[in-house]
Amino acid sequence: MTERLQKVMARAGLGSRRTCESLILDGRVSVNGELVEIGHRVDPERDIIRVDGKRLEAPETLVYVLLNKPTGVVSSLRAQGNRETVRDLVDLPQRLYPVGRLDVQSEGLILLTNDGDLAHQLTHPRYGHEKEYRVMFDKTPNQSQLDAMRRGVVLPEGARTKPAKVWFEAPGKQRWVRIVLKEGRKRQIREMARVLGLHVRQLIRVRFGTIEIGELKPREWRNLTRAEVAQLASNPERTGDPAR
């Protein structure tokens, strides 16, 4: 049985298929001693695949992890000073990569996987996976500020954010707001708040697509079920709070 080379590379943990295609285009991949082009088909059990001269290991078992990231932990693989990374918190042998990011001051749900194809789908704007956050501001947002977030906010660099779903979490907790986004601009909620004269005191991601953080405590993690992975891959629509 043969498969496309970039698919085999992605399954071996080298990144998304697009990343693997770039490696092939750059002339960094050989099969049985010869440089190949995109679309080349291989038998991973018989062919010798090398990337930068190093033989490609057998494809890893695909792993999907849900982690409750605490504040102060970096959501990347590269440490920053003495800070822990999300990878430090997950005791598994596979090469795992975070799906998207949460800034160091933020907390909550983050996914890690070695499935490059799914990671690409989950982070690509075209697929529009929803991400839901609990946000506490320094003061109660007024109606004008809420409506601005719902319509889209013009950021300092001139870009306008896409419309967001926004509602107060509960009566009596009007500094806590639920915000649902379908895009992933860097520090987006914090930047929207700053433009509108608000300051984020606490930001917790509680949902990514169909996956919810549930009862996981900070620093805890678990493997996703097969059903949860299938739901993420199928990208079903989620309407959020129907009353808002």
N, C-alpha and C positions, 0 to 999 in steps of 0.2 A: 504494500500500500504506500502510495506516495502522497505528499502534501506540499503545499506551497511553502517555500523556504521561510518567508517572513512569518508565517503562522507558527512553524516549529520554533523559530527563534523567540517569538513572543511567549509561547507556552513554556519556554525554558527560563523565562524571567528576565529577558533583556529589554523589556518595555513594551509599549504598544506596537501594533503592526506598522504604524507610520514611522515610529522610531527605528524599527528594524529595517524598513525599506530605505531609510536614510543611510544606515550602516552599509547596506548593499550598494547603494548608489555611490557611496564614497570609496568603494573598492576595498572595503575592510573585511569582506566575507568570502571565504573560499569553500568549495565542495570538492572533496577528493583531490585537493591540490590546485584547483583551477578557480579563478575569479568568475563569479556568475552575475546574472542580471536578475532584476525583479521578475517574479513569475516562475523562476526556476523551481522545479519540483524535486523533492528529495524523499528518501526513505530513511527516517531518523534512526532505524535499527541497523542499517547497513552502510549508509554514507557517512563520511568523515567531514564534519562541518567545523570550520575554524573561524573565529572572529578575532581580528588583530593577532593572528597566529596562535591563539589559544583554542584548544578543542572545546567545542560546545558540549556541555554536560547533558545527560538525559533530561528530558522535560520533567520539571518538578510537578508534584501533586499540587493542584490548584487549591489555594487557601483563601478564605474570606473572613476577615475579623472585624468586629465592631468594638471600638474602644471608647470609654468615657475619658476624654483628655482633660486633665486638670489645668488650671492656670499655671504659668511658669514653665510648661513643657513645650518644646519646639516641635511643630508638626512637619518636620522634614527629616531626612536621614543624616544631615550634616549637623553636628553639634555646634552650638554657639556658646563659646566659653565653657562654663561648668554646667550649663543647662542640660537636663535630660531631653532626649528625643522620644517621639511616640514609639519608635522601634525599640527603645530600651525597656518599655513597659510590657511588651508582648513576648513571652517566653516560648518562642517557636523557632525551629531550625531553618525554615524557608527564608528566602530573600523576599521581604515584604516591603511594599511601597505605599505611602499614604495616598489616598484618593482626594485630591484637592488639599486645601490647607485651612487651618484655623490659626489666627495670629496668637502670639504667645500669651496675651492677656485674656484671650477668650477660652472657653471651655466647652465640653460636651462631646457630641457624637462625631467621630471620625472613623472612616473605613480604611483598612489596610488590606492589600492583596498582592499576589504575584500574577494575577490575570491581567496582562497588559491591555487586551482588547476591551474588557469590561471597564477597566479604569479609564480608558480613553472615552468610551461612551458616556460614562457617568460625569465626566468633566467637560465634555464638549457642549458649547452653548446650543447647538442645533437640537439636542435631545431634550433640553428644558427640564431636567430633573429638579423638582422642588427641594428647597432646603428651608426648614422652619427653625426659628430662633425665639427664645425668651429673652427679652431685653429690658433691663431696668435703666431708666434715664435719671438724671439728677433732679428732674421736675416732671410734673404731669404734662405730656404734650397736649397742646390745644387742638381744636378741630382743624384749623388751617395747616398745622404741621402734619397731622395725620393724613389729611387729604393730599398734601404735597408728596408724601411717601407713596401714597396709592397711585398718583398720576405719574410719578417719576421726578427725580431731583437732578438739576443741572449741577454737576460737580465742578470744582475749580478748574480742571483741565478742559472744561467745555462739553464733556460727554454727559448725556442724560441717562439716568438709570431706567431700567424697564419698570413698568408698573408693579407694585408689590401689594400683597394682601396684608392688611394691618388691622388689628383690633386690640382693645384692652383685654387683658387676660381674665379679669374677674372684677366685679364691683368691690370697691374698697381697696383695690390693688392697682390704682391707676398710674403708678409709675412703672408697672410691669406691662409690657406690650408684646403681643405675638406678631412676628413679621415673617412672611413667607416670600422667598426670592426664587427666581428661575434663572439667575445669572450669578457669576462668582467673581465680581470685581474685588480687587485687593482692598481689604478693610472697608468694604462697601457700607455697611450699616453705620460704622463709626464716622465715615466721611459724610453720609447723608445727614446724620445727626448734627455734625458740626456746622454744615451749611444752614441748617434750620435753627441754629441757636440752642441745640441740646447737647448734652454730654452723656456718653454711655458709662454707667457705673458697673454693670455686669452684663455679660453676653454669653448665652448658653445655647448651643445648637442641640435641638431635641429630635430632629427628623431629617433624614436624607432620602428623598424619594418615598418609598413605602416602608423604609426601615426606621423604627423609633427607638429611642435610647432606653425606654422602659425603666426598670429598677436598677440598672447598673450604677454603681457608685463611682466617683472619681478614681481613676487608676485601674478600675476593673475592666475586663474584656471578655468576650466570648466569640466562638465561631458562629457565623451565620448558618442557618439551616439551608438545605437544598431548595426548599420552597421560597425562602427569602432571596436567595441568589437568582432564582428563576424570575421572581417578581421584578428585581432590579433590572435584569437583562431585557425584560419585555417592556419596561418603561410605562406602566399603566398610569392613567391620569389620576390626579388627586385634587380635589376641589378645595381642600382646606376647610375653614370655618364657613358653613353655608349661609350664615346670617350676616356676613360682612360683605 
